[in-house]
């Protein structure tokens, strides 16, 4: 039985960018663009009425910016995933975007494949950071506790962890290591258990702070 397409709401004030996003995402049969908004207020309204699975959100919006809109959507609909797609790369805005509840952060100008990977990662409940800003963000996060002794990572887990630190999603890691996405998911789960962390971003923080990679 065929699965239903993933419903997506685009919130973007640049008409050309909005059109490009719609055409790019509509070219993937697993996605359906159900609505578009030009400002944050309208984005929240459409999220409320359409209840999309994913919102692709710009930060620099008129009226209500993307960070405030994401906070409003997440407060009312925590099951809606938000992918920040923006040209903004300042540390303050990146941290603010993720603190607002955004599930992924993708830079404008990235390939469509990278945006698709960000949407997929967000839908799976993972936190996706564009490789251009991954280290910048990780260095400003509060470090979790160090990994417990006596639980070393295998060489394959270290390979996966290194790519996680570089900002790659599970599907991208699978392609680079010639493994299945399910195998990568299992390795990521094992890494998080061994490092006593709750998500892949915290795992990357531990890796950098303790010199694992």
Secondary structure, DSSP 8 states (H G I E B T S, - for coil): -----EEEEEE-S-HHHHHHHHHHHHTSTTEEEEEEESBHHHHHHHHHHH--SEEEE-SS-BSS-HHHHHHHHHHH-TTSEEEEEES---HHHHHHHHHTT-SEEEETTS-HHHHHHHHHHHHTT--EE-TTTHHHHHTTS-------TT----HHHHHHHHHHHTT--HHHHHHHHT--HHHHHHHHHHHHHHHT-SSHHHHHHHHHHHT--
